[in-house]
Amino acid sequence: MGAWFPWNRRTTQREVSVETTVQPAKTSASLRSFMLWLGPALMVSIAYMDPGNYGTDIAAGAGFKYDLLWAAWFAGGMAMLLQYLSGKLGIASGYSLPELLRKSLVKRRYVIPYWLAAEAAVAATDLAEYLGTVLGLNLLFGVPLLYAAIFGALDVILLLMMMGRRFRLIEQYFAMLISILVIGILYNLVVIKPDLTQIAYHSVVPLASTNAALLIVVGIIGATVMPHALFVHSWLSKNKMDLLARRINGGNLGSSVTESMKLASHHRFSIGEIERTRKFHLKETVIALTIASVVNAGIILIAVPLYPNANVTVSDFVGGIGLLFGPAIAVVFVLTLLMSGLSSSALGTIAGQVIMEGLIGKHWNVWARRIVTRFINVFPTTFAILLGLNPLSLLVYSQVILSLMIPLPMIPIVYYTSKKKFMAGFVNRRITIILAIITVALIIAFNSFLLYTIFVP
């Protein structure tokens, strides 16, 4: 067993202190411990409610009515399993996925190409997040798209200011934006009153009768099982354990994102504490990603009244539901889109930094990194707007690209969590391994079939 894994070490006084202090004696104490843990899956869940999801879900509802509703639940279930495994990897090993990959690949000629591919996934994700902010500013405040593209790039200032703040404050920022988003979508559903019979039927009957429908299904998978979210969850979970341990031992939860990334040591916890944290992580992941799946299904249902309109634009969609159900529903929907863009951009910033530092072991100034990443997407997006291209189409195709990149983190996560060398007593059970392999096979099958339909006449 590798020397850089903690399993052969004796339990230290710090570990005993953490375990005995955190161990819940009553239900109220257990609930308090769970509430202290809340954060990692909550932050990750925004990746499943980002503007890319809005794009694919609107296209699904307006173009195919209820037919693709099953895809939202299907993708949400796969994301839930993979995110649980990613978080468990960080909790059990004390290492993030990028850190483990660097140690496993060893040779630089393997690490650099993998890092560049992971960065491409982050850039594609940031494109969707940036577009969401631009469209939100345009539709909510009437800012012309070209100017909105410029103003939207300035959200980098807000995000980078947050990176130096307390990590708990960032979690609360996510919770606030997610709350606005979820309440807004539920309000829209109450107003629209979709057909419950159709919802029940199409939630369990998979239909994708055309290549256009298959494209949307793959886009929904890419928008839901986000590569950057799989990379970052392992870091968020192991970082949260470190922060809680510091609080218990006289510290606090005040470490900023940048400070946390500079910590060289990895957590060392007893088996009992790791198991309790794993259970908290499982509960939080199920709750957070169930909410995200409901939101995705809700966006599809909100778009159903505009059927049939396979080529709907975001402005047409907002105007259409405004005419059908009143201006309030349109304003609320656009507000949720803007919240989605702002919150998912923050997660993308953290994910990009985690991937870079984990894979190549170097700390790059977070301001420089974020500015470069954002402006990489500003120019092609602004150019597309000047050409009059449909932003909704850009969102859909960006998510299809993300779906093709899912295997980058997905296969290593399943591999690491299935090996005792990395997980010891927390290795995946047989049923978990089977479900994970089925998930991998299904995602690769959908991607492969889509490529076949595109390149083979």
FENURNOR-V439535 format. One record per residue. N is the residue number from 1. SS is DSSP state (~ for helix, > for strand, _ for the rest). PSI is psi in degrees with one decimal (NA if undefined). Layout:
N;SS;PSI
N;SS;PSI
This chain:
1;_;134.5
2;_;147.1
3;_;-19.9
4;_;10.9
5;_;144.3
6;~;4.8
7;~;-24.8
8;~;-0.7
9;_;152.6
10;_;152.8
11;_;125.9
12;_;170.1
13;~;-35.5
14;~;-41.6
15;~;-42.9
16;~;-42.4
17;~;-44.2
18;~;-44.9
19;~;-46.3
20;~;-29.4
21;~;-40.4
22;~;-27.0
23;_;121.3
24;_;131.3
25;_;-23.6
26;_;169.0
27;~;-40.8
28;~;-38.7
29;~;-38.3
30;~;-41.8
31;~;-40.9
32;~;-41.1
33;~;-39.7
34;~;-41.5
35;~;-35.4
36;~;-34.1
37;~;-32.0
38;_;133.5
39;_;-59.0
40;~;-55.1
41;~;-32.3
42;~;-45.2
43;~;-42.0
44;~;-33.3
45;~;-24.6
46;~;-24.5
47;~;-22.5
48;~;8.0
49;~;29.2
50;_;174.1
51;~;-27.9
52;~;-39.4
53;~;-41.2
54;~;-45.4
55;~;-50.5
56;~;-36.9
57;~;-40.1
58;~;-44.8
59;~;-36.9
60;~;-47.7
61;~;-44.9
62;~;-30.1
63;~;-27.6
64;~;13.2
65;_;-125.1
66;_;-7.5
67;_;-33.8
68;_;15.4
69;~;-35.6
70;~;-32.3
71;~;-33.8
72;~;-44.4
73;~;-39.2
74;~;-49.9
75;~;-37.8
76;~;-38.8
77;~;-43.5
78;~;-41.5
79;~;-39.6
80;~;-44.8
81;~;-48.3
82;~;-36.0
83;~;-35.7
84;~;-44.2
85;~;-39.0
86;~;-47.5
87;~;-39.7
88;~;-34.3
89;~;-45.6
90;~;-38.1
91;~;-44.7
92;~;-38.8
93;~;-25.0
94;_;10.9
95;_;147.2
96;_;163.3
97;~;-46.4
98;~;-36.9
99;~;-42.9
100;~;-37.9
101;~;-40.6
102;~;-40.7
103;~;-31.2
104;~;-42.4
105;~;-33.4
106;_;-68.0
107;_;135.7
108;~;-29.5
109;~;-15.4
110;~;-35.5
111;~;-46.5
112;~;-47.9
113;~;-37.9
114;~;-42.0
115;~;-42.9
116;~;-38.5
117;~;-41.3
118;~;-38.5
119;~;-35.0
120;~;-37.9
121;~;-39.5
122;~;-41.1
123;~;-41.4
124;~;-37.1
125;~;-43.5
126;~;-30.1
127;~;-46.2
128;~;-40.6
129;~;-42.2
130;~;-44.2
131;~;-38.7
132;~;-43.0
133;~;-42.6
134;~;-47.8
135;~;-37.3
136;~;-45.2
137;~;-40.1
138;~;-45.7
139;~;-31.9
140;~;-39.1
141;~;-0.3
142;_;18.5
143;_;127.4
144;_;146.1
145;~;-41.1
146;~;-44.3
147;~;-35.9
148;~;-33.8
149;~;-35.5
150;~;-48.0
151;~;-36.6
152;~;-29.8
153;~;-19.8
154;_;-6.6
155;~;-15.5
156;~;-32.9
157;~;-46.2
158;~;-44.0
159;~;-42.3
160;~;-30.3
161;~;-36.6
162;~;-30.6
163;~;-23.6
164;_;3.5
165;_;177.3
166;_;140.1
167;~;-35.9
168;~;-34.0
169;~;-38.3
170;~;-40.9
171;~;-39.8
172;~;-34.9
173;~;-44.9
174;~;-45.0
175;~;-40.3
176;~;-48.0
177;~;-40.0
178;~;-39.5
179;~;-45.1
180;~;-43.6
181;~;-50.1
182;~;-45.6
183;~;-39.6
184;~;-43.8
185;~;-42.2
186;~;-38.5
187;~;-45.1
188;~;-40.0
189;~;-39.4
190;~;-39.1
191;~;-43.4
192;~;-35.0
193;_;68.4
194;_;162.4
195;_;113.9
196;~;-33.8
197;~;-44.5
198;~;-36.9
199;~;-46.9
200;~;-43.9
201;~;-50.4
202;~;-6.9
203;~;-21.9
204;~;-12.2
205;_;108.4
206;_;122.9
207;_;133.1
208;_;75.5
209;_;-15.1
210;_;165.0
211;~;-33.7
212;~;-40.0
213;~;-40.0
214;~;-39.3
215;~;-42.8
216;~;-39.5
217;~;-46.2
218;~;-37.4
219;~;-40.0
220;~;-41.1
221;~;-45.4
222;~;-37.0
223;~;-19.9
224;~;-51.3
225;_;71.9
226;_;128.0
227;~;-45.2
228;~;-30.9
229;~;-34.0
230;~;-36.8
231;~;-44.1
232;~;-24.8
233;~;-37.0
234;~;-38.5
235;~;-43.0
236;~;-41.4
237;~;-44.5
238;~;-31.5
239;~;-37.9
240;~;-37.2
241;~;-42.5
242;~;-42.9
243;~;-41.8
244;~;-38.6
245;~;-40.2
246;~;-38.4
247;~;-43.2
248;~;-33.4
249;_;28.4
250;_;-2.6
251;_;-149.5
252;_;-176.4
253;_;32.9
254;_;-1.6
255;_;136.6
256;_;172.8
257;~;-47.3
258;~;-37.8
259;~;-42.1
260;~;-37.4
261;~;-20.1
262;~;-8.8
263;_;124.9
264;_;-30.1
265;_;155.8
266;_;154.8
267;_;150.6
268;_;105.5
269;_;157.1
270;_;163.6
271;~;-39.4
272;~;-42.8
273;~;-39.2
274;~;-40.5
275;~;-41.9
276;~;-40.9
277;~;-38.0
278;~;-40.3
279;~;-41.7
280;~;-44.0
281;~;-42.0
282;~;-46.3
283;~;-45.8
284;~;-41.0
285;~;-45.2
286;~;-46.3
287;~;-51.0
288;~;-43.4
289;~;-20.7
290;~;-43.5
291;~;-42.9
292;~;-39.3
293;~;-39.3
294;~;-40.9
295;~;-44.6
296;~;-45.1
297;~;-36.9
298;~;-39.9
299;~;-40.2
300;~;-45.1
301;~;-35.1
302;~;-31.5
303;~;-15.6
304;~;-41.4
305;_;-17.2
306;_;1.9
307;_;141.2
308;_;124.3
309;_;79.1
310;_;-22.4
311;_;30.5
312;_;143.0
313;_;165.0
314;~;-42.1
315;~;-39.5
316;~;-41.0
317;~;-48.6
318;~;-43.7
319;~;-37.6
320;~;-47.7
321;~;-26.5
322;~;-40.4
323;~;-37.8
324;~;-38.8
325;~;3.8
326;_;154.4
327;~;-26.8
328;~;-41.3
329;~;-35.0
330;~;-43.1
331;~;-44.1
332;~;-42.3
333;~;-45.4
334;~;-36.7
335;~;-41.8
336;~;-36.3
337;~;-41.9
338;~;-42.5
339;~;-37.8
340;~;-44.9
341;~;-42.6
342;~;-45.0
343;~;-40.8
344;~;-28.5
345;~;-38.9
346;~;-43.2
347;~;-39.5
348;~;-35.9
349;~;-47.2
350;~;-43.7
351;~;-43.9
352;~;-41.0
353;~;-40.6
354;~;-43.1
355;~;-46.1
356;~;-49.9
357;~;-33.4
358;~;-41.1
359;~;-42.4
360;~;-2.0
361;_;23.6
362;_;141.7
363;_;120.6
364;_;141.7
365;_;123.2
366;~;-30.5
367;~;-48.2
368;~;-42.7
369;~;-48.1
370;~;-40.2
371;~;-43.2
372;~;-47.3
373;~;-44.1
374;~;-43.8
375;~;-17.8
376;~;-35.7
377;~;-20.3
378;~;-45.5
379;~;-50.8
380;~;-34.0
381;~;-45.5
382;~;-39.7
383;~;-42.4
384;~;-38.2
385;~;-42.1
386;~;-31.7
387;~;-9.2
388;_;18.8
389;_;152.2
390;_;114.8
391;~;-31.0
392;~;-38.1
393;~;-39.2
394;~;-41.1
395;~;-46.4
396;~;-48.3
397;~;-31.9
398;~;-34.1
399;~;-30.2
400;~;-41.4
401;~;-41.8
402;~;-38.2
403;~;-39.4
404;~;-21.9
405;~;-5.2
406;_;-40.0
407;~;-23.3
408;~;-54.4
409;~;-26.3
410;~;-49.1
411;~;-45.9
412;~;-37.1
413;~;-47.2
414;~;-39.0
415;~;-52.7
416;~;-43.6
417;~;-8.7
418;_;3.5
419;_;128.7
420;~;-27.1
421;~;-33.6
422;~;-30.1
423;~;-14.1
424;~;-125.5
425;~;-4.3
426;~;18.5
427;_;151.6
428;_;140.7
429;_;167.0
430;~;-42.7
431;~;-35.6
432;~;-40.6
433;~;-43.1
434;~;-46.9
435;~;-38.5
436;~;-41.9
437;~;-40.4
438;~;-42.1
439;~;-46.7
440;~;-46.1
441;~;-40.4
442;~;-44.1
443;~;-44.2
444;~;-37.2
445;~;-45.0
446;~;-45.7
447;~;-44.1
448;~;-41.7
449;~;-38.3
450;~;-45.8
451;~;-37.6
452;~;-43.7
453;~;-25.6
454;~;-44.0
455;~;-16.8
456;_;118.3
457;_;NA
